[in-house]
Amino acid sequence: MLVKLIYYIRAMKTLSLLSLFLILVNCSAHSVKVGKRCTNPTADGSFEKSFVWIVDKTTVKTFDQKINKKNCLKNS
């Protein structure tokens, strides 16, 4: 029983990673940025924090100015 559970978990990990890889690779109009980044806080103090960002290729040049690691330090 334990062997079947371990096999099932390993298979699900593999399928999940492959699915995630295919989703991220097929973003032809988007770029994927990986790493902890945060937005500027709004008037009420809320902000967004993520480790994976999917960015439109038309705004990728200005992305790092708006959403970056420095904002995470300010917000924490």
N, CA, C and O atoms as a printed pandas DataFrame, in Angstrom:
     atom_number atom_name residue_name chain_id  residue_number  x_coord  y_coord  z_coord
0              1         N          MET        A               1    0.820   -1.192    0.000
1              2        CA          MET        A               1    0.000    0.000    0.000
2              3         C          MET        A               1    0.864    1.255    0.000
3              4         O          MET        A               1    0.580    2.207   -0.726
4              5         N          LEU        A               2    1.913    1.258    0.809
5              6        CA          LEU        A               2    2.807    2.398    0.906
6              7         C          LEU        A               2    3.553    2.620   -0.411
7              8         O          LEU        A               2    3.782    3.758   -0.821
8              9         N          VAL        A               3    3.925    1.530   -1.060
9             10        CA          VAL        A               3    4.638    1.630   -2.331
10            11         C          VAL        A               3    3.747    2.270   -3.391
11            12         O          VAL        A               3    4.216    3.085   -4.186
12            13         N          LYS        A               4    2.468    1.907   -3.408
13            14        CA          LYS        A               4    1.528    2.494   -4.370
14            15         C          LYS        A               4    1.350    3.983   -4.115
15            16         O          LYS        A               4    1.256    4.766   -5.060
16            17         N          LEU        A               5    1.303    4.376   -2.864
17            18        CA          LEU        A               5    1.146    5.782   -2.509
18            19         C          LEU        A               5    2.363    6.586   -2.957
19            20         O          LEU        A               5    2.219    7.678   -3.508
20            21         N          ILE        A               6    3.547    6.055   -2.725
21            22        CA          ILE        A               6    4.777    6.733   -3.142
22            23         C          ILE        A               6    4.829    6.849   -4.658
23            24         O          ILE        A               6    5.202    7.898   -5.183
24            25         N          TYR        A               7    4.464    5.799   -5.361
25            26        CA          TYR        A               7    4.437    5.830   -6.820
26            27         C          TYR        A               7    3.430    6.868   -7.312
27            28         O          TYR        A               7    3.713    7.606   -8.256
28            29         N          TYR        A               8    2.263    6.929   -6.681
29            30        CA          TYR        A               8    1.229    7.887   -7.066
30            31         C          TYR        A               8    1.714    9.323   -6.862
31            32         O          TYR        A               8    1.517   10.176   -7.729
32            33         N          ILE        A               9    2.338    9.586   -5.736
33            34        CA          ILE        A               9    2.842   10.935   -5.457
34            35         C          ILE        A               9    3.913   11.331   -6.464
35            36         O          ILE        A               9    3.916   12.459   -6.957
36            37         N          ARG        A              10    4.817   10.416   -6.770
37            38        CA          ARG        A              10    5.873   10.699   -7.744
38            39         C          ARG        A              10    5.275   10.971   -9.128
39            40         O          ARG        A              10    5.714   11.884   -9.827
40            41         N          ALA        A              11    4.288   10.187   -9.516
41            42        CA          ALA        A              11    3.657   10.382  -10.815
42            43         C          ALA        A              11    2.927   11.727  -10.873
43            44         O          ALA        A              11    2.989   12.417  -11.890
44            45         N          MET        A              12    2.248   12.098   -9.813
45            46        CA          MET        A              12    1.525   13.368   -9.787
46            47         C          MET        A              12    2.487   14.557   -9.809
47            48         O          MET        A              12    2.196   15.573  -10.440
48            49         N          LYS        A              13    3.626   14.443   -9.129
49            50        CA          LYS        A              13    4.631   15.498   -9.175
50            51         C          LYS        A              13    5.133   15.687  -10.601
51            52         O          LYS        A              13    5.248   16.810  -11.092
52            53         N          THR        A              14    5.428   14.574  -11.252
53            54        CA          THR        A              14    5.932   14.632  -12.623
54            55         C          THR        A              14    4.904   15.248  -13.559
55            56         O          THR        A              14    5.238   16.112  -14.369
56            57         N          LEU        A              15    3.669   14.811  -13.453
57            58        CA          LEU        A              15    2.615   15.369  -14.312
58            59         C          LEU        A              15    2.382   16.852  -14.035
59            60         O          LEU        A              15    2.165   17.630  -14.965
60            61         N          SER        A              16    2.425   17.239  -12.792
61            62        CA          SER        A              16    2.232   18.638  -12.440
62            63         C          SER        A              16    3.348   19.506  -12.997
63            64         O          SER        A              16    3.089   20.572  -13.555
64            65         N          LEU        A              17    4.580   19.058  -12.851
65            66        CA          LEU        A              17    5.710   19.823  -13.367
66            67         C          LEU        A              17    5.681   19.919  -14.889
67            68         O          LEU        A              17    5.969   20.976  -15.450
68            69         N          LEU        A              18    5.341   18.836  -15.549
69            70        CA          LEU        A              18    5.241   18.868  -17.011
70            71         C          LEU        A              18    4.128   19.802  -17.478
71            72         O          LEU        A              18    4.297   20.539  -18.450
72            73         N          SER        A              19    3.008   19.770  -16.793
73            74        CA          SER        A              19    1.893   20.649  -17.152
74            75         C          SER        A              19    2.271   22.111  -16.963
75            76         O          SER        A              19    1.997   22.945  -17.826
76            77         N          LEU        A              20    2.896   22.419  -15.841
77            78        CA          LEU        A              20    3.325   23.788  -15.575
78            79         C          LEU        A              20    4.339   24.242  -16.615
79            80         O          LEU        A              20    4.264   25.368  -17.105
80            81         N          PHE        A              21    5.280   23.379  -16.953
81            82        CA          PHE        A              21    6.275   23.707  -17.968
82            83         C          PHE        A              21    5.619   24.017  -19.309
83            84         O          PHE        A              21    5.970   25.000  -19.960
84            85         N          LEU        A              22    4.668   23.182  -19.723
85            86        CA          LEU        A              22    3.989   23.408  -21.001
86            87         C          LEU        A              22    3.185   24.701  -20.997
87            88         O          LEU        A              22    3.146   25.407  -22.004
88            89         N          ILE        A              23    2.557   25.013  -19.900
89            90        CA          ILE        A              23    1.782   26.251  -19.812
90            91         C          ILE        A              23    2.701   27.454  -19.926
91            92         O          ILE        A              23    2.397   28.397  -20.655
92            93         N          LEU        A              24    3.822   27.434  -19.216
93            94        CA          LEU        A              24    4.735   28.571  -19.240
94            95         C          LEU        A              24    5.473   28.715  -20.566
95            96         O          LEU        A              24    5.753   29.834  -20.996
96            97         N          VAL        A              25    5.788   27.610  -21.214
97            98        CA          VAL        A              25    6.510   27.665  -22.479
98            99         C          VAL        A              25    5.614   28.175  -23.605
99           100         O          VAL        A              25    6.096   28.851  -24.514
100          101         N          ASN        A              26    4.342   27.868  -23.561
101          102        CA          ASN        A              26    3.435   28.241  -24.636
102          103         C          ASN        A              26    2.959   29.683  -24.572
103          104         O          ASN        A              26    2.067   30.066  -25.328
104          105         N          CYS        A              27    3.518   30.472  -23.708
105          106        CA          CYS        A              27    3.155   31.885  -23.627
106          107         C          CYS        A              27    3.947   32.650  -24.680
107          108         O          CYS        A              27    4.995   33.212  -24.365
108          109         N          SER        A              28    3.473   32.685  -25.920
109          110        CA          SER        A              28    4.226   33.333  -26.994
110          111         C          SER        A              28    4.114   34.848  -26.942
111          112         O          SER        A              28    5.034   35.543  -27.374
112          113         N          ALA        A              29    3.021   35.374  -26.430
113          114        CA          ALA        A              29    2.853   36.826  -26.348
114          115         C          ALA        A              29    3.253   37.349  -24.979
115          116         O          ALA        A              29    3.100   38.537  -24.695
116          117         N          HIS        A              30    3.756   36.482  -24.144
117          118        CA          HIS        A              30    4.099   36.873  -22.789
118          119         C          HIS        A              30    5.496   36.395  -22.426
119          120         O          HIS        A              30    6.048   35.488  -23.050
120          121         N          SER        A              31    6.042   37.018  -21.416
121          122        CA          SER        A              31    7.334   36.620  -20.874
122          123         C          SER        A              31    7.117   36.204  -19.426
123          124         O          SER        A              31    6.258   36.760  -18.741
124          125         N          VAL        A              32    7.873   35.251  -18.969
125          126        CA          VAL        A              32    7.726   34.770  -17.597
126          127         C          VAL        A              32    8.915   35.267  -16.780
127          128         O          VAL        A              32   10.068   35.011  -17.128
128          129         N          LYS        A              33    8.631   35.970  -15.707
129          130        CA          LYS        A              33    9.656   36.458  -14.783
130          131         C          LYS        A              33    9.547   35.634  -13.506
131          132         O          LYS        A              33    8.456   35.466  -12.961
132          133         N          VAL        A              34   10.667   35.128  -13.034
133          134        CA          VAL        A              34   10.674   34.301  -11.838
134          135         C          VAL        A              34   11.528   34.991  -10.779
135          136         O          VAL        A              34   12.628   35.462  -11.068
136          137         N          GLY        A              35   11.025   35.047   -9.576
137          138        CA          GLY        A              35   11.732   35.654   -8.463
138          139         C          GLY        A              35   10.767   36.506   -7.646
139          140         O          GLY        A              35    9.754   36.977   -8.161
140          141         N          LYS        A              36   11.085   36.697   -6.389
141          142        CA          LYS        A              36   10.209   37.455   -5.497
142          143         C          LYS        A              36   10.184   38.922   -5.927
143          144         O          LYS        A              36   11.220   39.586   -5.960
144          145         N          ARG        A              37    8.990   39.419   -6.257
145          146        CA          ARG        A              37    8.799   40.804   -6.667
146          147         C          ARG        A              37    7.472   41.301   -6.109
147          148         O          ARG        A              37    6.539   40.526   -5.899
148          149         N          CYS        A              38    7.407   42.609   -5.873
149          150        CA          CYS        A              38    6.205   43.208   -5.302
150          151         C          CYS        A              38    5.837   44.475   -6.063
151          152         O          CYS        A              38    6.687   45.111   -6.687
152          153         N          THR        A              39    4.570   44.825   -6.004
153          154        CA          THR        A              39    4.101   46.082   -6.579
154          155         C          THR        A              39    4.203   47.184   -5.538
155          156         O          THR        A              39    4.404   46.915   -4.353
156          157         N          ASN        A              40    4.063   48.428   -5.987
157          158        CA          ASN        A              40    4.006   49.552   -5.058
158          159         C          ASN        A              40    2.708   49.458   -4.272
159          160         O          ASN        A              40    1.693   49.014   -4.809
160          161         N          PRO        A              41    2.725   49.872   -3.003
161          162        CA          PRO        A              41    1.475   49.831   -2.226
162          163         C          PRO        A              41    0.484   50.877   -2.740
163          164         O          PRO        A              41    0.870   51.959   -3.181
164          165         N          THR        A              42   -0.789   50.529   -2.671
165          166        CA          THR        A              42   -1.841   51.453   -3.079
166          167         C          THR        A              42   -2.154   52.402   -1.929
167          168         O          THR        A              42   -1.490   52.357   -0.893
168          169         N          ALA        A              43   -3.143   53.251   -2.097
169          170        CA          ALA        A              43   -3.506   54.232   -1.069
170          171         C          ALA        A              43   -3.917   53.558    0.243
171          172         O          ALA        A              43   -3.669   54.094    1.323
172          173         N          ASP        A              44   -4.543   52.386    0.149
173          174        CA          ASP        A              44   -4.958   51.699    1.381
174          175         C          ASP        A              44   -3.879   50.771    1.937
175          176         O          ASP        A              44   -4.118   50.073    2.923
176          177         N          GLY        A              45   -2.686   50.753    1.314
177          178        CA          GLY        A              45   -1.569   49.970    1.824
178          179         C          GLY        A              45   -1.476   48.554    1.298
179          180         O          GLY        A              45   -0.567   47.822    1.689
180          181         N          SER        A              46   -2.384   48.138    0.424
181          182        CA          SER        A              46   -2.333   46.777   -0.117
182          183         C          SER        A              46   -1.349   46.714   -1.283
183          184         O          SER        A              46   -1.134   47.700   -1.989
184          185         N          PHE        A              47   -0.757   45.533   -1.470
185          186        CA          PHE        A              47    0.182   45.321   -2.559
186          187         C          PHE        A              47    0.147   43.859   -2.975
187          188         O          PHE        A              47   -0.393   43.011   -2.265
188          189         N          GLU        A              48    0.733   43.574   -4.144
189          190        CA          GLU        A              48    0.795   42.205   -4.650
190          191         C          GLU        A              48    2.225   41.692   -4.541
191          192         O          GLU        A              48    3.179   42.426   -4.803
192          193         N          LYS        A              49    2.366   40.430   -4.154
193          194        CA          LYS        A              49    3.681   39.795   -4.058
194          195         C          LYS        A              49    3.571   38.419   -4.696
195          196         O          LYS        A              49    2.617   37.681   -4.448
196          197         N          SER        A              50    4.571   38.077   -5.530
197          198        CA          SER        A              50    4.552   36.776   -6.184
198          199         C          SER        A              50    5.970   36.357   -6.531
199          200         O          SER        A              50    6.883   37.182   -6.563
200          201         N          PHE        A              51    6.146   35.065   -6.790
201          202        CA          PHE        A              51    7.427   34.537   -7.228
202          203         C          PHE        A              51    7.430   34.254   -8.733
203          204         O          PHE        A              51    8.497   34.106   -9.328
204          205         N          VAL        A              52    6.252   34.178   -9.351
205          206        CA          VAL        A              52    6.134   33.954  -10.792
206          207         C          VAL        A              52    5.228   35.032  -11.362
207          208         O          VAL        A              52    4.080   35.175  -10.942
208          209         N          TRP        A              53    5.747   35.789  -12.318
209          210        CA          TRP        A              53    4.972   36.852  -12.970
210          211         C          TRP        A              53    4.922   36.567  -14.464
211          212         O          TRP        A              53    5.946   36.267  -15.077
212          213         N          ILE        A              54    3.740   36.659  -15.045
213          214        CA          ILE        A              54    3.571   36.516  -16.493
214          215         C          ILE        A              54    3.313   37.917  -17.034
215          216         O          ILE        A              54    2.311   38.551  -16.703
216          217         N          VAL        A              55    4.240   38.391  -17.876
217          218        CA          VAL        A              55    4.254   39.777  -18.316
218          219         C          VAL        A              55    4.031   39.838  -19.820
219          220         O          VAL        A              55    4.597   39.053  -20.581
220          221         N          ASP        A              56    3.197   40.781  -20.234
221          222        CA          ASP        A              56    2.968   41.032  -21.654
222          223         C          ASP        A              56    4.277   41.535  -22.272
223          224         O          ASP        A              56    4.947   42.381  -21.681
224          225         N          LYS        A              57    4.645   41.033  -23.438
225          226        CA          LYS        A              57    5.926   41.395  -24.049
226          227         C          LYS        A              57    6.006   42.872  -24.425
227          228         O          LYS        A              57    7.106   43.400  -24.592
228          229         N          THR        A              58    4.866   43.549  -24.561
229          230        CA          THR        A              58    4.907   44.972  -24.882
230          231         C          THR        A              58    5.282   45.818  -23.663
231          232         O          THR        A              58    5.753   46.944  -23.824
232          233         N          THR        A              59    5.084   45.305  -22.465
233          234        CA          THR        A              59    5.397   46.053  -21.248
234          235         C          THR        A              59    6.567   45.472  -20.468
235          236         O          THR        A              59    6.824   45.889  -19.340
236          237         N          VAL        A              60    7.273   44.520  -21.051
237          238        CA          VAL        A              60    8.353   43.849  -20.324
238          239         C          VAL        A              60    9.497   44.808  -20.001
239          240         O          VAL        A              60   10.195   44.611  -19.006
240          241         N          LYS        A              61    9.706   45.842  -20.820
241          242        CA          LYS        A              61   10.814   46.769  -20.582
242          243         C          LYS        A              61   10.561   47.653  -19.361
243          244         O          LYS        A              61   11.507   48.026  -18.666
244          245         N          THR        A              62    9.318   47.988  -19.095
245          246        CA          THR        A              62    9.011   48.850  -17.953
246          247         C          THR        A              62    8.578   48.049  -16.723
247          248         O          THR        A              62    8.307   48.631  -15.673
248          249         N          PHE        A              63    8.513   46.750  -16.841
249          250        CA          PHE        A              63    8.051   45.900  -15.743
250          251         C          PHE        A              63    8.930   46.041  -14.502
251          252         O          PHE        A              63    8.420   46.173  -13.389
252          253         N          ASP        A              64   10.250   46.013  -14.693
253          254        CA          ASP        A              64   11.157   46.056  -13.548
254          255         C          ASP        A              64   11.128   47.399  -12.826
255          256         O          ASP        A              64   11.508   47.472  -11.657
256          257         N          GLN        A              65   10.693   48.440  -13.482
257          258        CA          GLN        A              65   10.572   49.734  -12.811
258          259         C          GLN        A              65    9.361   49.760  -11.890
259          260         O          GLN        A              65    9.393   50.397  -10.837
260          261         N          LYS        A              66    8.298   49.073  -12.279
261          262        CA          LYS        A              66    7.050   49.088  -11.510
262          263         C          LYS        A              66    6.999   47.983  -10.454
263          264         O          LYS        A              66    6.543   48.204   -9.332
264          265         N          ILE        A              67    7.468   46.808  -10.822
265          266        CA          ILE        A              67    7.368   45.631   -9.944
266          267         C          ILE        A              67    8.772   45.080   -9.746
267          268         O          ILE        A              67    9.379   44.555  -10.680
268          269         N          ASN        A              68    9.294   45.203   -8.507
269          270        CA          ASN        A              68   10.672   44.803   -8.259
270          271         C          ASN        A              68   10.873   44.358   -6.816
271          272         O          ASN        A              68    9.943   44.386   -6.011
272          273         N          LYS        A              69   12.097   43.950   -6.500
273          274        CA          LYS        A              69   12.425   43.451   -5.162
274          275         C          LYS        A              69   12.475   44.572   -4.133
275          276         O          LYS        A              69   12.214   44.335   -2.954
276          277         N          LYS        A              70   12.806   45.790   -4.557
277          278        CA          LYS        A              70   12.885   46.915   -3.627
278          279         C          LYS        A              70   11.526   47.203   -3.006
279          280         O          LYS        A              70   11.442   47.586   -1.839
280          281         N          ASN        A              71   10.461   47.021   -3.781
281          282        CA          ASN        A              71    9.118   47.237   -3.251
282          283         C          ASN        A              71    8.791   46.236   -2.145
283          284         O          ASN        A              71    8.044   46.558   -1.221
284          285         N          CYS        A              72    9.338   45.035   -2.229
285          286        CA          CYS        A              72    9.092   44.031   -1.180
286          287         C          CYS        A              72    9.708   44.477    0.140
287          288         O          CYS        A              72    9.130   44.267    1.207
288          289         N          LEU        A              73   10.885   45.093    0.061
289          290        CA          LEU        A              73   11.532   45.588    1.279
290          291         C          LEU        A              73   10.744   46.739    1.894
291          292         O          LEU        A              73   10.632   46.841    3.116
292          293         N          LYS        A              74   10.194   47.613    1.034
293          294        CA          LYS        A              74    9.403   48.746    1.536
294          295         C          LYS        A              74    8.097   48.275    2.165
295          296         O          LYS        A              74    7.650   48.843    3.162
296          297         N          ASN        A              75    7.482   47.245    1.592
297          298        CA          ASN        A              75    6.171   46.793    2.037
298          299         C          ASN        A              75    6.224   45.900    3.265
299          300         O          ASN        A              75    5.226   45.768    3.972
300          301         N          SER        A              76    7.362   45.291    3.530
301          302        CA          SER        A              76    7.455   44.328    4.635
302          303         C          SER        A              76    7.588   45.004    5.981
303          304         O          SER        A              76    7.676   44.328    7.006
